[in-house]
Amino acid sequence: DHPIFDKPIVPVPALLGVPLVMHKVGTRSNNNGADLSCRIATCLNADPETSFAPPTWQFPGTCIVARRDRKPLSSEHLEAVWMYIDKLQDYHPEDEPEDAEDPMSREGFEGWFEDYKNDQAENGRDGWKDVGAIDFIRVITAPPGAW
């Protein structure tokens, strides 16, 4: 058993149906913290209401990521969750039609994931050709006013 499985589920990936947990390894800085940047960890830990990660995730150092349900997590699936959340941070709901699909949802992510996967394969990233679907969980609802 690893302490990562005692960590809380990361909020935005959970809204997308991917139950991720993260553990900071405890990397020490050699440069007043500037060398502890981990853009993936910061992005994944964004608050669903503000789109900003809390200060504790701004310079986390080396991190381990796993699925809370202990199912396999490929590097491609992790990349896709990260890229989708990064894209959401530029989302402006006021620019969308009133009946537009909620992007912070499993359905929004699933549709985007298929396009992203195909784009990666078409752009020469051959490993993406064999990437299967993400094993989703039941999704919780986003809080009112989220992004």
C-alpha positions as CSV (number, residue, x, y, z in Angstrom):
1,D,0.0,0.0,0.0
2,H,1.2,3.5,-0.9
3,P,0.3,6.8,0.9
4,I,-1.0,8.1,-2.4
5,F,-4.2,6.1,-2.0
6,D,-4.9,8.0,1.3
7,K,-4.9,11.4,-0.6
8,P,-8.1,13.1,-1.6
9,I,-9.3,12.8,-5.2
10,V,-8.2,15.7,-7.3
11,P,-11.4,17.8,-7.9
12,V,-11.4,18.7,-11.7
13,P,-10.3,15.3,-13.0
14,A,-13.1,13.8,-10.7
15,L,-15.6,16.0,-12.4
16,L,-14.4,14.6,-15.8
17,G,-14.8,11.1,-14.5
18,V,-11.2,10.3,-13.8
19,P,-10.5,9.6,-10.1
20,L,-6.9,10.9,-9.8
21,V,-4.9,11.2,-6.6
22,M,-1.5,12.8,-6.2
23,H,1.4,12.5,-3.8
24,K,4.3,14.9,-3.5
25,V,7.6,13.0,-3.2
26,G,9.2,15.7,-1.1
27,T,11.8,17.1,-3.5
28,R,14.0,19.7,-1.9
29,S,14.8,22.9,-3.7
30,N,18.3,24.1,-4.7
31,N,17.0,27.5,-5.8
32,N,14.4,28.9,-3.4
33,G,11.6,26.8,-4.9
34,A,11.9,27.9,-8.5
35,D,13.2,24.5,-9.5
36,L,10.2,22.8,-8.0
37,S,7.8,23.8,-10.7
38,C,5.6,21.0,-12.0
39,R,3.1,22.4,-14.5
40,I,1.1,19.2,-14.8
41,A,0.6,18.9,-11.0
42,T,-0.4,22.5,-10.7
43,C,-2.8,22.3,-13.6
44,L,-4.4,19.1,-12.4
45,N,-5.0,20.7,-8.9
46,A,-6.9,23.7,-10.2
47,D,-9.9,24.7,-8.2
48,P,-13.1,24.0,-10.1
49,E,-14.5,27.4,-9.1
50,T,-11.5,29.7,-9.6
51,S,-9.4,27.7,-12.1
52,F,-6.3,28.4,-9.9
53,A,-4.4,25.8,-8.0
54,P,-4.0,26.4,-4.2
55,P,-0.5,27.7,-3.1
56,T,0.5,24.3,-1.9
57,W,0.4,23.1,-5.5
58,Q,2.2,26.0,-7.1
59,F,5.7,24.5,-6.8
60,P,5.1,20.9,-5.6
61,G,8.3,19.3,-6.9
62,T,8.2,15.7,-8.1
63,C,4.8,14.1,-7.8
64,I,3.3,10.7,-8.3
65,V,-0.2,10.4,-9.9
66,A,-2.4,7.3,-9.7
67,R,-6.1,6.4,-10.1
68,R,-7.8,6.1,-6.7
69,D,-9.6,3.0,-8.0
70,R,-6.1,1.5,-8.7
71,K,-6.9,0.9,-12.4
72,P,-4.1,1.5,-14.9
73,L,-3.3,5.1,-15.8
74,S,-1.4,5.4,-19.1
75,S,0.9,8.4,-19.7
76,E,-1.4,9.3,-22.7
77,H,-4.5,9.3,-20.5
78,L,-2.8,11.5,-18.0
79,E,-1.6,13.9,-20.7
80,A,-5.1,14.1,-22.1
81,V,-6.6,15.0,-18.7
82,W,-3.9,17.6,-18.2
83,M,-4.3,19.1,-21.7
84,Y,-8.1,19.2,-21.3
85,I,-7.9,21.1,-17.9
86,D,-5.3,23.4,-19.5
87,K,-7.8,24.1,-22.3
88,L,-10.7,24.7,-19.7
89,Q,-8.7,27.4,-18.1
90,D,-9.2,29.5,-21.3
91,Y,-12.9,28.7,-21.4
92,H,-15.4,31.5,-21.2
93,P,-19.0,30.3,-20.8
94,E,-20.4,33.7,-21.7
95,D,-19.1,33.2,-25.2
96,E,-21.0,29.9,-25.6
97,P,-24.6,29.3,-26.7
98,E,-27.0,28.8,-23.8
99,D,-27.6,25.1,-24.7
100,A,-23.9,24.3,-25.1
101,E,-22.6,21.1,-23.5
102,D,-20.9,21.7,-20.1
103,P,-17.2,21.3,-20.8
104,M,-16.4,20.4,-17.2
105,S,-18.2,17.1,-17.6
106,R,-17.4,13.5,-18.5
107,E,-19.4,14.0,-21.8
108,G,-17.4,17.1,-22.7
109,F,-14.1,15.5,-22.0
110,E,-15.0,12.2,-23.8
111,G,-15.8,14.0,-27.0
112,W,-12.7,16.1,-26.8
113,F,-10.5,13.1,-25.9
114,E,-11.4,11.3,-29.1
115,D,-10.5,14.3,-31.2
116,Y,-7.2,14.8,-29.3
117,K,-6.3,11.2,-29.6
118,N,-6.8,11.3,-33.4
119,D,-4.9,14.6,-33.7
120,Q,-1.9,13.2,-31.8
121,A,-1.8,10.1,-34.0
122,E,-2.2,12.1,-37.2
123,N,0.7,14.4,-36.1
124,G,3.2,11.5,-35.9
125,R,2.8,10.4,-32.3
126,D,2.4,6.8,-33.2
127,G,1.9,5.7,-29.6
128,W,-1.5,7.4,-29.7
129,K,-2.8,5.0,-32.4
130,D,-3.4,2.2,-29.9
131,V,-4.6,4.3,-27.0
132,G,-7.9,2.9,-25.8
133,A,-10.8,4.7,-24.1
134,I,-10.4,6.0,-20.6
135,D,-12.2,3.9,-17.9
136,F,-14.5,6.5,-16.5
137,I,-16.3,6.5,-13.1
138,R,-19.7,8.0,-12.2
139,V,-19.3,11.7,-12.3
140,I,-20.1,14.2,-9.5
141,T,-21.7,17.5,-10.5
142,A,-19.7,20.7,-10.9
143,P,-20.4,23.4,-8.3
144,P,-22.6,26.4,-9.5
145,G,-20.5,29.0,-11.2
146,A,-17.6,26.7,-11.9
147,W,-15.4,28.1,-14.8
